[in-house]
Amino acid sequence: MSPINSFLCERGIVNKTKSYNPSCVWDTESGMSLFKARDWWASVLGEGEEFDQGCLCVGDLDNSGSGYDKIVVGSYMGMLRVFSPQPVKPGEPSPADSQLLEVQLRDPVIQVEVGKFVSCSDLLHLAVLHPRKLSVYSVSGTAGNVEHGAQYQLKLIYEHNLQRTAFNMTYGTFGGSLCIQSMDGMLMFFEQESYSFGRFLPGFLLPGPLCYCCRTDTFLTVSSARQLESYRYETLAVATEAETRQDADQLSKSAGKRLMADWTLVLGEQALDLCAPSFSPTSSSIFVCGERNLYCLKDNGQIRFMKKLEYNPSCFLPYASVSEDTTNILLGNHNNMLLVYQDVTLKWAAQLSCSPVAIRCLLVPHRDLRGVVVTLSSEGHLQCSYMGTDPSFFSTPKVDSREQDYAQMDTEMKSLQRVIREATRSQAGRTPTLGRVWGGPLGGVWGGPLGGVWGGPWGGVWGGLPRPNHPPTHIYIQRPALCLILEPSVPGIPRVAQCQFCLPLRLVCRPSSPSKNAKYKITVDTNNPPVNLCEVFPDFLEQSEDKEGNALGFHFLSGAHVTVLASKTSQRYRIQSESFEDIWLVVKELVQRFDHHFARLGVKDFQNSFAGPIPLAEYFETVDHHFELRVNAEKYQDLLSERAIQFRAIQRRLLTRFKDKTPAPLQNLDTLMEGTYRQVIALADAAEENRACLDQAFARLRSATHLLILLVTLWQGLSTDQKAILEATLLPLLQDTPQLGWEESVDAAVSHLLRTCLSRSPKDQALSLSTAQLSMPKDTARLKKHITLLCDRLGKGGRLSLASEANAPTPVMMPGHALTETGAVLSTRLVNMEPVERGNIHHRFHPKDPQIHAFLGALPVQV
């Protein structure tokens, strides 16, 4: 027998009569074992029940004295089961007498343990932990006189009603026999039938695994700080007691003995389980199973060894080894594998039928096996198995060794390729039809052939497209008029079709009579004679009083009025309104409709333009209003936090007065509490109202920014790529949040453009991006300065680009002349020269040069 086989046989989990080759145990590349765990007994517990790590324990629960253990399983559904497994043949169901007991409890079972939990008794009892209760039972069996066998009963010995929700428990030989950890970090100690004391763990956030080391009389747990902490029972017993965690924190700072950990060890990862077995009276080890590592520590916190795992473990169980100074470890993972380690050396690997969440070793009455491995899955698969090399009777079928017909294979390949091409062509030719979408005010949008389309105020439109014998198709229309069609053509494989379109202007406004006077005015120029506005806006002729088409009014659903006036003598159009941001939508619609109108007439060189200046003062008013509301939001938040702290402090003082045995006057604390409560409610209402105003102000700011981008584009004739860069700079956020606001985002983006593509010279360009953390500025002066500088440099010929040499000035194109690359560079230099210098340049060049003569003739030259 090989050394590994002897090692496993000594632990009673390998069949002694079998042998194997140790080199064929584990395939490191595929992560699969060549051997499968041999089934000795198995059972499926219920349907739809859930099990976890603490739901399994083993022991001689009925105190039969036979030396063989029983299996106790509890579930989150409150079912408690006790089994005494018997060996069965493969493929046969387990006998009915294997299940000794099945009881439906009222509460979910979190953890079960077998131990000596009753005073003045050496018998084993069963401790069952519920969320709000600890129950201790005795299990006894009565021999039967008929063939049905013995009858087992579950009797309640005592129970403790818990004041806090329990998470897990541990037991040992400390002053009390049971210790329960609550969800809020309190360790509750019980001395059999009576409650002893409770202590709060310092710095607690979330509960972790808990175990007791009997050799050092310490409790071990892994905190949410991902470190292993050790607390002596003596330290816990003499620490100051507190009823709440807040009281414990205050007492530790003011008076009393502060609870401190005996030692800590930083793990750097969350622990799945914790165990401190005592195999020797002279030394003990602490085992921690982490998410990616397995730790073995001495009882003083020093690391004995650490094993890095290449898989995700699910549970583990250390047990004694036949070799000195070594420990064996059973470890299960989510790949349905059960691995046996001797310290850090992998000794055996076996394939399980499911992923275990709990592992135990069970002593069984069998001549060849002294013990089996008990595994429990989260779905309730309970399995007793041993690790051996029983031969498989499966015989591999003979392979058909006939010769291949390559001509037939080629014909079949061509037919398959033809089918693939036809399927690809048919899918590419399919274009889903959107149908029609129409609606009235912003609150209601509906559809025709879409089958059902609905939506809210600019929030988006959803729809469904029913088709017979096809899965449903979902359609979503976003705010910028972008339609997405989600169509699962193949089950499990969705397809997405995208279509962009413009929603009608009548969706947000209706025609009205034009107004003569307005506060804000924008003038758009064209290079073609003025046209009749009624021809450009045929859908707004209902309320138009101007028959000549020189004036047109728009009334938005929000209440704003916008008027478009066409000049009779020049090629200009004025858009005016009492609200600056409401002008954007009309200006955008006017420019788009002009392009479509003149394109339909066959005009090829039509162009819209804006002569300036850019209305930055009006735009900055909208920016300041938005920033003011953000500042108010922070002030409301600070005041609300102060009042909330004050309210909680008054509550604590009132509770102290009410709990005092000797009555004392309240000293107007009730009046102060009522006044503070009213202030908290008033501040909360004001903060909600300010938040609603902030959302509205951000929407108006986006509209004003869209107008600014459109005017700059018309002013400098920006290309599509340059306009996209400008939009990404000034509109970086779709939603304003307290963590990241519009002001700091735009300031960082504009500053980057000023340091790169809009820098004064290539030497001034920034070589790297700024990594400073964005925070809310104190005011908007810096932002307004940068936006003004951005417009100024664009007006002087700056070019928006993401390239490295983007600061090269654009060539100045003179009317009626076309300059080459050399002339363009010369023109940009001459623009920045004084008249005397231009005269010197004029004499240096040949007067018959057409490019130089054409450009210098258009500039004032002093000779």
C-alpha positions in Angstrom: 0.0 0.0 0.0 1.4 3.4 -0.9 2.1 6.1 1.7 -0.8 8.3 0.6 -3.2 5.4 0.7 -1.9 4.6 4.2 -2.3 8.2 5.2 -6.0 8.2 4.1 -6.8 4.8 5.5 -5.5 5.9 9.0 -8.1 8.7 8.9 -10.8 6.2 8.0 -12.0 7.9 4.8 -10.4 5.6 2.2 -11.2 2.0 1.4 -8.3 -0.2 2.6 -8.9 -2.9 0.0 -8.2 -0.6 -2.9 -4.9 0.8 -4.3 -4.1 3.5 -6.8 -1.4 5.4 -8.5 -0.6 8.7 -6.6 0.6 10.5 -9.7 -2.8 10.3 -11.3 -4.8 11.9 -8.5 -5.1 15.6 -9.7 -5.0 17.3 -13.1 -3.7 20.8 -12.4 -4.5 22.1 -15.9 -8.1 21.2 -16.0 -8.8 21.3 -12.3 -10.5 17.9 -12.4 -9.9 14.8 -10.3 -9.4 11.5 -11.9 -11.2 9.9 -9.0 -14.8 10.4 -7.8 -15.9 10.3 -4.2 -17.4 6.9 -3.6 -21.0 7.1 -2.3 -21.7 5.3 0.9 -25.0 6.9 1.8 -27.0 9.9 0.4 -30.3 11.6 0.8 -32.1 14.7 -0.6 -33.7 16.9 2.1 -37.0 18.4 1.2 -37.8 20.7 -1.7 -37.1 24.4 -1.9 -35.2 24.5 1.5 -32.0 26.3 2.0 -29.0 25.3 4.1 -25.8 26.9 5.2 -22.5 26.4 7.0 -24.0 26.0 10.5 -26.9 23.7 9.6 -24.8 20.5 9.9 -23.3 18.7 13.0 -22.5 15.2 14.0 -22.4 13.4 17.3 -23.8 10.6 19.5 -26.9 12.6 20.0 -29.0 9.9 21.6 -26.2 8.9 24.0 -26.4 5.3 22.8 -22.8 4.5 23.9 -22.2 2.6 20.6 -19.5 5.1 19.6 -21.2 5.8 16.3 -22.4 9.3 15.4 -25.7 10.6 14.1 -26.1 13.4 11.6 -28.2 16.5 12.6 -29.4 18.8 9.9 -31.4 22.0 10.3 -32.7 24.3 7.5 -33.8 27.9 7.1 -37.3 26.7 6.7 -37.3 25.4 10.3 -37.0 21.7 9.6 -34.8 19.7 12.0 -33.7 16.2 10.9 -31.6 13.5 12.6 -30.1 10.6 10.6 -28.3 7.4 11.4 -26.9 6.4 7.9 -26.7 2.8 6.9 -24.7 1.6 3.8 -26.6 1.0 0.6 -25.7 -0.2 -2.8 -25.1 2.3 -5.6 -28.3 3.4 -7.3 -30.6 2.2 -4.5 -32.6 4.6 -2.2 -31.6 4.9 1.4 -33.7 2.9 3.8 -36.5 4.5 5.7 -35.0 3.7 9.1 -32.0 5.9 8.4 -34.0 8.9 9.3 -34.5 8.9 13.1 -36.4 12.2 13.5 -38.0 15.0 11.5 -39.5 18.0 13.4 -40.9 21.2 12.0 -39.9 24.1 14.3 -41.5 27.5 14.3 -38.4 29.6 13.5 -35.6 29.2 11.0 -32.6 27.2 12.1 -29.3 29.2 11.9 -26.9 26.7 13.6 -27.0 23.3 15.4 -24.4 22.0 17.8 -24.1 18.8 20.0 -22.5 19.1 23.4 -22.9 19.1 27.2 -25.3 22.0 27.6 -27.2 21.0 30.7 -25.9 21.5 34.2 -25.4 18.5 36.4 -25.5 16.1 33.4 -22.8 14.5 31.3 -25.1 13.5 28.5 -25.0 15.2 25.1 -27.7 17.6 24.1 -28.7 19.4 21.0 -28.4 23.3 20.9 -30.5 24.9 18.1 -29.9 28.6 17.4 -32.9 30.6 16.0 -32.8 34.3 15.0 -34.4 35.3 18.3 -34.1 32.2 20.5 -31.7 29.6 21.7 -33.2 26.1 22.4 -31.6 23.1 24.0 -33.2 19.7 23.3 -32.6 16.1 24.3 -33.1 13.3 21.9 -34.0 9.9 23.3 -35.0 6.6 21.6 -37.5 4.0 22.8 -36.9 0.5 21.6 -39.9 -1.0 19.6 -41.5 -4.4 20.0 -42.4 -4.7 16.3 -40.5 -4.6 13.1 -40.8 -0.8 12.7 -37.8 -0.3 15.1 -37.1 2.3 17.7 -39.0 5.5 18.2 -37.1 8.8 18.8 -38.5 11.9 20.6 -37.3 15.5 20.8 -37.8 17.1 24.2 -37.2 20.7 25.1 -34.9 21.2 28.1 -34.7 25.0 28.3 -34.6 28.0 26.0 -33.4 31.6 26.0 -35.3 34.4 24.3 -32.7 36.7 22.8 -33.0 40.5 22.8 -30.9 40.8 19.7 -30.9 39.0 16.4 -28.4 36.1 16.5 -25.8 35.4 13.7 -23.8 32.4 15.0 -22.6 30.7 18.1 -19.8 28.6 19.6 -19.3 26.5 22.7 -16.5 25.3 24.9 -15.1 24.9 28.4 -15.2 28.6 29.3 -17.2 30.0 32.2 -20.4 29.6 30.3 -20.9 26.8 27.9 -22.4 28.8 25.0 -21.6 32.1 23.3 -23.8 33.8 20.8 -22.8 36.6 18.4 -25.5 39.0 17.5 -25.9 41.0 14.3 -24.9 44.2 16.0 -21.7 42.8 17.4 -22.6 41.7 20.9 -21.2 38.5 22.4 -23.9 36.9 24.8 -22.6 34.3 27.2 -24.9 31.6 28.8 -24.1 29.3 31.7 -26.4 26.4 30.7 -29.9 27.5 31.9 -29.0 31.1 32.9 -27.7 34.2 31.1 -24.3 35.3 32.2 -23.3 38.6 30.5 -22.9 40.3 27.2 -20.1 42.5 25.7 -19.9 44.6 22.5 -17.0 44.1 20.2 -15.1 47.3 19.6 -15.1 48.8 16.0 -17.8 46.4 14.9 -19.6 46.8 11.6 -20.6 43.3 10.2 -20.5 39.9 12.0 -18.0 37.3 11.0 -17.1 33.7 11.9 -16.6 32.9 15.6 -14.8 30.1 17.4 -13.3 29.3 20.8 -9.8 28.2 21.5 -9.8 26.1 24.7 -6.1 26.0 25.3 -5.7 29.8 25.6 -9.3 30.4 26.7 -9.8 33.0 23.9 -12.5 33.8 21.4 -11.5 34.4 17.8 -13.4 36.3 15.1 -12.7 38.0 11.8 -14.0 41.6 11.8 -15.2 43.7 8.9 -11.8 45.3 8.8 -10.6 41.9 7.4 -8.4 41.1 10.4 -8.4 38.2 12.8 -9.0 39.3 16.4 -8.5 37.4 19.7 -10.3 38.2 23.0 -9.6 36.5 26.3 -12.6 35.3 28.2 -11.2 37.0 31.3 -11.0 40.3 29.5 -14.5 40.0 28.3 -15.8 39.1 31.7 -14.3 42.1 33.5 -15.0 44.7 30.8 -17.7 47.4 31.4 -21.2 46.2 30.5 -23.4 48.4 28.3 -26.9 48.0 27.0 -26.3 49.6 23.5 -23.3 50.0 21.3 -23.5 53.8 21.8 -23.3 53.3 25.5 -20.4 51.0 25.1 -18.5 53.6 23.1 -19.2 56.3 25.6 -18.2 54.2 28.6 -14.9 53.1 26.9 -14.0 56.8 26.4 -15.1 58.0 29.9 -14.8 55.3 32.5 -14.6 51.6 33.0 -12.4 48.9 31.6 -12.1 49.2 27.9 -12.4 46.0 25.8 -9.2 45.4 23.8 -8.2 42.6 21.6 -5.4 40.4 22.9 -3.8 40.3 19.4 -4.8 41.0 15.8 -3.6 39.8 12.4 -4.5 41.6 9.2 -5.7 39.0 6.6 -6.7 41.4 3.8 -9.7 39.3 2.8 -13.0 38.2 4.2 -13.0 34.8 6.1 -15.4 32.1 5.2 -14.9 30.0 8.3 -12.7 29.8 11.4 -11.6 26.8 13.4 -9.3 26.2 16.4 -9.1 22.4 16.9 -7.2 21.0 19.9 -5.3 17.9 18.8 -2.6 18.2 21.5 -2.6 19.6 25.0 0.7 21.3 24.5 0.0 23.2 21.3 -2.9 24.3 19.3 -3.4 25.8 15.8 -5.9 28.3 14.4 -7.1 27.7 10.9 -8.7 30.5 8.8 -10.3 29.8 5.4 -10.3 33.0 3.4 -11.7 33.7 -0.1 -8.3 33.1 -1.8 -6.0 31.8 1.0 -5.8 29.2 3.7 -4.0 30.3 6.9 -2.6 28.3 9.8 -1.6 30.3 12.9 -0.2 29.6 16.3 -2.3 30.3 19.3 -0.4 33.6 19.8 -1.2 34.9 16.3 2.0 34.0 14.5 1.6 32.4 11.1 2.7 28.8 10.8 2.0 28.5 7.1 -0.3 30.0 4.4 -1.6 28.3 1.3 -2.7 30.3 -1.7 -5.7 28.7 -3.4 -6.3 28.7 -7.1 -10.1 28.3 -6.7 -13.0 29.6 -4.6 -13.3 27.5 -1.4 -16.8 26.9 0.0 -16.0 25.1 3.3 -13.2 23.3 5.2 -12.5 21.0 8.2 -9.2 20.5 9.9 -8.6 17.1 11.6 -5.8 15.2 13.3 -2.9 13.7 11.3 -0.9 10.5 12.0 2.3 12.4 11.3 3.8 14.6 14.0 3.6 18.4 13.7 1.2 18.2 10.8 -2.5 18.7 10.4 -4.9 17.4 7.7 -7.5 19.6 6.1 -10.6 18.7 4.2 -11.5 21.5 1.8 -14.4 21.8 -0.6 -14.8 24.3 -3.4 -17.4 25.5 -5.9 -16.1 23.2 -8.6 -17.7 20.2 -6.8 -14.2 19.1 -5.6 -13.2 17.7 -2.2 -9.4 18.1 -1.5 -7.3 16.7 1.3 -4.2 18.7 2.4 -1.5 17.8 4.8 -0.4 21.3 5.8 0.2 22.9 2.4 0.7 19.6 0.4 -2.2 18.3 -1.6 -2.6 14.6 -0.9 -5.9 13.7 -2.5 -8.7 15.1 -4.7 -12.1 13.7 -5.4 -15.1 14.8 -7.4 -18.4 15.4 -5.6 -21.9 15.5 -7.0 -22.5 19.0 -5.7 -20.8 22.0 -4.1 -20.6 21.5 -0.3 -21.3 24.3 2.2 -20.5 22.2 5.3 -18.2 19.2 5.9 -18.0 16.9 8.9 -16.3 13.5 9.7 -18.6 10.7 10.8 -17.8 7.5 12.6 -19.9 4.6 11.1 -20.4 0.9 12.0 -18.5 -0.6 9.0 -15.8 -3.3 9.0 -13.7 -1.6 6.3 -14.4 2.1 7.1 -13.9 3.7 10.4 -15.4 7.0 9.1 -16.9 8.8 6.2 -17.0 12.4 5.0 -20.4 14.1 5.4 -21.1 16.9 3.0 -24.1 19.1 2.7 -25.0 21.4 -0.2 -27.1 24.6 -0.1 -29.9 22.8 -1.9 -30.1 20.0 0.7 -28.0 17.2 -0.9 -26.7 15.2 2.1 -24.0 12.8 1.2 -21.7 10.3 3.1 -18.7 9.3 1.0 -15.3 7.9 1.2 -12.3 8.4 -1.0 -11.0 5.3 -2.7 -10.3 3.8 -6.1 -13.2 1.4 -6.7 -13.1 0.4 -10.4 -15.7 1.6 -12.8 -17.6 -1.0 -14.8 -18.2 1.3 -17.7 -16.6 0.1 -20.9 -15.6 2.5 -23.7 -17.5 1.7 -27.0 -15.4 0.8 -30.0 -14.5 3.6 -32.3 -15.8 3.3 -35.9 -12.5 3.1 -37.9 -13.9 3.3 -41.4 -12.2 5.5 -43.9 -13.4 9.1 -44.4 -15.1 10.1 -47.7 -13.5 13.5 -48.3 -15.6 14.2 -51.3 -18.8 13.8 -49.3 -17.3 15.9 -46.5 -16.5 18.7 -49.0 -20.1 18.6 -50.4 -21.6 18.8 -46.9 -19.3 21.7 -46.0 -20.4 23.6 -49.1 -24.1 23.1 -48.3 -23.6 24.3 -44.7 -21.7 27.4 -45.9 -24.6 28.2 -48.3 -27.1 27.9 -45.5 -25.0 30.2 -43.3 -24.7 32.8 -46.1 -28.5 32.8 -46.7 -29.2 33.1 -43.0 -26.8 36.0 -42.7 -28.2 37.8 -45.7 -31.8 37.4 -44.5 -30.9 38.8 -41.1 -29.0 41.7 -42.6 -32.0 42.6 -44.9 -34.5 42.7 -42.0 -35.2 46.2 -40.9 -37.7 46.5 -38.1 -40.4 49.1 -38.7 -40.9 51.7 -36.0 -44.4 52.6 -36.9 -45.7 56.0 -35.8 -45.3 57.9 -32.6 -47.5 60.9 -31.8 -48.8 62.7 -28.8 -50.2 65.8 -27.1 -48.6 67.4 -24.1 -45.4 66.1 -22.6 -47.2 63.9 -20.1 -48.8 61.5 -22.7 -47.1 59.9 -25.7 -48.6 57.0 -27.4 -48.1 55.0 -30.6 -49.7 53.2 -33.5 -48.3 50.0 -35.0 -45.9 49.8 -32.1 -48.6 48.0 -30.2 -48.4 50.2 -27.1 -46.1 53.1 -26.3 -46.2 55.1 -23.2 -44.0 57.6 -21.4 -43.6 60.6 -19.0 -42.3 64.2 -19.2 -39.2 63.8 -21.4 -38.2 60.8 -19.3 -38.4 58.3 -22.2 -40.9 56.3 -24.2 -41.3 52.6 -23.9 -43.2 50.4 -26.3 -43.9 46.8 -27.1 -44.2 45.3 -30.6 -46.4 42.2 -30.6 -45.9 39.7 -33.4 -47.3 36.3 -33.7 -45.0 33.3 -32.9 -42.2 35.7 -32.0 -40.7 36.8 -28.6 -41.7 40.3 -27.5 -39.8 43.3 -28.9 -39.0 46.2 -26.6 -38.6 49.8 -27.8 -37.1 52.7 -25.8 -37.0 56.3 -27.0 -34.5 58.4 -25.1 -34.5 62.2 -24.6 -32.3 63.1 -27.6 -34.8 61.3 -29.9 -32.8 58.1 -30.1 -34.8 54.9 -30.6 -33.5 51.5 -29.5 -35.2 48.3 -30.5 -34.4 45.2 -28.5 -35.5 42.2 -30.4 -34.5 38.7 -29.3 -34.4 37.1 -32.7 -32.8 33.9 -31.3 -33.8 32.8 -27.8 -31.2 34.1 -25.4 -29.5 36.3 -28.1 -30.9 39.8 -28.2 -30.5 42.1 -31.2 -30.4 45.9 -31.1 -31.4 48.3 -33.9 -30.7 52.0 -33.5 -32.5 54.8 -35.2 -32.2 58.6 -34.7 -35.0 61.0 -35.5 -36.3 64.4 -34.5 -39.5 64.8 -32.5 -41.9 67.4 -33.8 -41.8 70.9 -32.3 -45.5 70.8 -31.7 -44.8 68.2 -29.0 -43.6 71.0 -26.6 -45.1 74.2 -27.9 -48.1 75.6 -29.8 -48.5 78.7 -32.0 -49.3 82.0 -30.5 -49.4 85.7 -31.4 -45.9 87.2 -31.7 -44.7 89.8 -29.1 -42.9 93.0 -30.1 -40.7 93.6 -27.1 -38.5 91.0 -25.2 -35.6 91.0 -22.8 -33.3 88.6 -24.7 -32.7 88.8 -28.5 -30.6 86.6 -30.9 -30.0 87.5 -34.5 -29.2 84.8 -37.1 -27.8 85.8 -40.5 -28.1 83.9 -43.8 -26.5 84.3 -47.3 -29.8 84.2 -49.2 -32.8 86.5 -49.4 -35.4 86.4 -46.6 -38.1 83.7 -46.9 -41.7 83.6 -45.7 -41.7 82.0 -42.2 -45.1 80.4 -43.0 -43.4 78.3 -45.6 -40.7 77.2 -43.1 -43.2 76.6 -40.3 -46.3 75.3 -42.0 -47.5 73.5 -38.9 -47.7 76.9 -37.0 -50.1 78.8 -39.1 -53.2 78.5 -36.8 -52.6 81.6 -34.7 -50.4 83.6 -37.1 -51.8 87.1 -37.6 -49.0 88.2 -40.0 -50.1 87.1 -43.5 -46.8 88.1 -45.0 -44.9 85.6 -42.8 -42.5 88.1 -41.2 -43.4 87.2 -37.6 -44.2 84.0 -35.8 -44.9 83.2 -32.1 -44.4 80.1 -30.1 -45.9 79.3 -26.7 -44.2 76.6 -24.8 -46.0 74.3 -22.4 -43.9 75.7 -19.6 -45.4 79.1 -20.2 -42.6 80.8 -22.0 -43.2 82.8 -25.2 -40.7 83.0 -28.1 -41.0 85.2 -31.2 -39.3 84.9 -34.6 -39.1 88.1 -36.7 -37.8 88.2 -40.3 -36.3 91.4 -41.7 -38.0 92.7 -44.8 -34.8 94.4 -46.2 -31.9 92.3 -45.0 -31.1 88.6 -44.6 -31.5 88.5 -40.8 -33.9 86.8 -38.4 -34.4 87.8 -34.8 -35.4 85.4 -32.1 -36.5 87.1 -28.9 -38.0 86.0 -25.6 -38.3 86.9 -21.9 -36.3 83.7 -21.0 -32.8 83.2 -22.4 -32.7 79.4 -22.2 -36.1 79.0 -24.0 -34.6 80.5 -27.2 -32.4 77.5 -27.9 -35.1 75.1 -29.2 -36.6 77.7 -31.6 -33.1 78.7 -32.9 -32.2 75.1 -33.4 -35.4 74.4 -35.2 -35.1 77.5 -37.3 -31.5 76.6 -38.5 -32.5 73.0 -39.3 -35.6 74.0 -41.2 -33.7 76.7 -43.2 -31.2 74.0 -44.2 -34.0 71.6 -45.3 -35.9 74.5 -47.1 -33.0 75.7 -49.2 -31.8 72.2 -49.9 -35.3 71.4 -51.3 -35.0 74.5 -53.5 -31.7 73.4 -54.8 -29.5 76.0 -53.2 -26.1 74.5 -52.6 -24.1 77.2 -51.0 -26.6 78.2 -48.3 -25.1 79.0 -44.9 -26.4 80.2 -41.5 -24.2 82.5 -39.4 -24.1 84.5 -36.3 -22.3 87.8 -36.3 -21.9 88.0 -32.5 -21.2 89.0 -29.9 -21.7 85.8 -27.9 -24.3 86.6 -25.1 -22.0 85.4 -22.2 -23.5 87.9 -19.7 -26.9 86.4 -20.1 -25.5 82.9 -20.0 -23.6 83.5 -16.8 -26.9 84.6 -15.1 -28.1 81.0 -15.6 -24.8 79.6 -14.4 -24.9 81.8 -11.2 -28.5 80.8 -10.5 -27.7 77.1 -10.7 -24.6 77.5 -8.5 -26.6 79.4 -5.9 -29.0 76.6 -5.6 -26.2 74.1 -5.2 -24.7 76.2 -2.4 -28.1 76.3 -0.8 -28.4 72.5 -1.0 -25.1 72.1 0.9 -26.3 74.6 3.5 -29.5 72.8 4.0 -27.6 69.5 4.3 -25.3 70.9 7.0 -28.1 72.4 9.0 -30.1 69.2 8.7 -27.2 67.2 10.1 -26.7 69.6 13.0 -30.4 69.4 13.9 -30.4 65.6 13.6 -27.4 65.3 16.0 -29.2 67.7 18.4 -32.4 65.7 18.1 -30.6 62.4 18.9 -28.8 63.9 21.9 -32.1 65.1 23.4 -33.6 61.7 22.8 -30.7 60.0 24.7 -31.1 62.4 27.6 -34.8 61.8 27.8 -34.3 58.0 27.7 -31.8 58.4 30.6 -34.3 60.3 32.6 -37.1 57.9 31.9 -35.0 54.9 32.9 -33.9 56.4 36.1 -35.5 54.8 39.1 -35.8 58.1 41.0 -38.1 60.5 39.1 -36.4 63.8 38.1 -37.7 66.9 36.3 -37.3 66.9 32.5 -36.0 70.5 32.6 -38.0 71.4 29.4 -36.3 68.7 27.4 -39.6 67.7 25.9 -40.2 71.2 24.7 -36.7 71.4 23.2 -37.3 68.0 21.5 -40.5 69.2 20.0 -39.0 72.4 18.7 -36.0 70.5 17.3 -38.3 68.1 15.6 -40.2 70.9 13.9 -36.9 72.4 12.7 -35.8 69.1 11.2 -39.1 68.7 9.3 -39.0 72.3 8.1 -35.4 71.9 6.9 -36.2 68.6 5.2 -39.1 70.3 3.3 -36.9 73.2 2.4 -34.2 70.8 1.1 -36.7 68.9 -1.0 -38.0 72.1 -2.5 -34.5 73.4 -3.2 -33.7 70.0 -4.8 -36.7 70.4 -7.1 -35.7 73.9 -8.0 -32.1 72.6 -8.6 -33.3 70.0 -11.1 -35.3 72.6 -12.9 -32.3 75.0 -12.9 -30.0 72.3 -14.3 -32.5 71.7 -17.1 -32.5 75.4 -17.9 -28.7 75.4 -17.7 -28.5 72.6 -20.3 -30.8 74.5 -22.6 -28.7 77.7 -22.3 -25.5 75.7 -22.9 -27.0 74.1 -26.0 -27.8 77.7 -27.2 -24.3 78.8 -26.5 -22.8 75.9 -28.4 -25.1 76.6 -31.4 -24.2 80.3 -31.5 -20.4 79.5 -31.3 -20.8 77.0 -34.1 -22.6 79.5 -36.3 -20.2 82.2 -35.2 -17.0 80.4 -36.2 -18.3 77.8 -38.6 -17.2 74.8 -36.5 -17.1 71.4 -38.1 -19.1 68.4 -36.8 -16.0 67.1 -34.9 -15.3 70.5 -33.4 -18.9 70.8 -32.3 -18.8 67.4 -30.7 -15.7 68.4 -28.7 -17.4 71.6 -27.6 -20.5 69.7 -26.6 -18.5 67.1 -24.6 -16.7 70.0 -22.9 -19.7 72.1 -21.9 -22.2 69.3 -21.4 -20.2 66.5 -19.6 -23.1 65.4 -17.3 -26.6 64.2 -18.0 -27.6 64.6 -14.4 -26.4 66.9 -11.6 -25.4 65.0 -8.4 -24.2 66.3 -5.0 -20.9 64.4 -5.5 -20.1 65.8 -9.0 -21.6 69.0 -10.2 -21.7 70.8 -13.6 -19.4 73.7 -12.6 -16.3 71.7 -11.5 -16.7 69.3 -14.5 -16.9 72.0 -17.1 -14.1 74.0 -15.5 -11.8 71.0 -15.6 -12.7 70.3 -19.3 -12.4 73.9 -20.4 -9.0 74.2 -18.6 -7.8 71.1 -20.4 -8.7 72.7 -23.8 -7.0 75.9 -22.9 -3.8 74.0 -22.0 -3.8 71.8 -25.0 -5.4 72.6 -28.4 -6.2 76.3 -27.5 -2.9 77.1 -25.9 -1.1 80.2 -27.2 1.9 78.3 -28.5 3.1 74.7 -28.7 5.5 75.4 -25.8 2.6 76.2 -23.5 0.8 72.9 -24.1 0.3 70.6 -21.1 2.1 67.3 -21.4 -0.2 65.3 -19.1 -3.7 65.4 -17.8 -4.6 66.9 -14.5 -5.2 64.3 -11.8 -6.6 66.7 -9.1 -9.8 65.7 -7.4 -12.8 67.6 -8.5 -14.7 69.5 -5.8 -17.3 72.2 -5.6 -15.7 75.6 -6.2 -16.3 78.6 -3.9 -17.7 80.7 -6.6 -18.1 80.8 -10.4 -15.5 83.6 -11.2 -12.9 81.1 -12.4 -15.4 79.2 -14.5 -16.7 82.3 -16.2 -13.2 83.5 -16.8 -12.2 80.2 -18.5 -15.4 80.2 -20.7 -14.8 83.8 -21.7 -11.2 82.9 -22.6 -12.4 79.8 -24.6 -14.7 82.0 -26.7 -12.0 84.6 -27.1 -9.4 82.1 -28.4 -12.0 80.5 -30.7 -12.8 84.0 -32.1 -9.0 84.5 -32.8 -8.8 81.4 -35.0 -8.3 78.6 -32.4 -9.2 75.1 -33.5 -10.8 72.4 -31.3 -9.0 69.1 -31.9 -7.8 66.1 -29.9 -4.5 65.9 -31.9 -1.2 66.9 -30.5 -0.6 69.8 -32.9 -4.1 71.2 -32.5 -3.0 74.8 -31.7 -2.0 75.6 -35.3 -4.2 78.6 -36.3 -6.7 78.1 -39.0 -6.1 79.9 -42.3 -7.9 83.2 -42.9 -10.0 82.8 -46.1 -10.5 86.1 -47.9 -13.6 86.5 -50.1 -13.0 85.6 -53.6 -9.5 84.2 -53.1 -8.1 80.7 -52.3 -4.8 80.5 -50.5 -2.4 77.5 -50.6 -0.8 76.1 -47.5 2.2 78.5 -47.7 -0.1 81.5 -48.2 -2.3 80.3 -45.3 0.7 80.2 -42.9 1.9 83.6 -44.2 -1.6 85.1 -43.8 -1.8 84.1 -40.1 1.6 85.8 -39.5 0.6 89.0 -41.3 -2.6 89.4 -39.4 -0.7 89.8 -36.1 1.8 92.4 -37.6 1.8 96.1 -37.4 1.1 98.1 -40.6 4.8 99.2 -40.9 5.9 95.7 -40.7 3.4 94.7 -43.4 4.9 97.4 -45.7 8.4 95.9 -45.3 7.1 92.5 -46.2 5.2 94.0 -49.1 8.5 95.3 -50.6 10.4 92.1 -50.0 8.1 89.9 -52.1 7.7 90.2 -55.8 4.7 92.4 -56.6 3.4 90.1 -59.3 3.0 87.1 -56.8 -0.8 86.6 -57.0 -1.2 85.1 -53.5 0.8 87.8 -51.7 -0.7 90.6 -53.7 -4.2 89.3 -53.1 -3.8 89.1 -49.4 -1.7 92.3 -48.9 -4.2 94.2 -51.0 -6.9 93.5 -48.5 -4.9 94.7 -45.5 -4.0 98.3 -44.5 -0.3 98.8 -45.4 1.8 101.8 -44.3 4.8 102.5 -46.5 
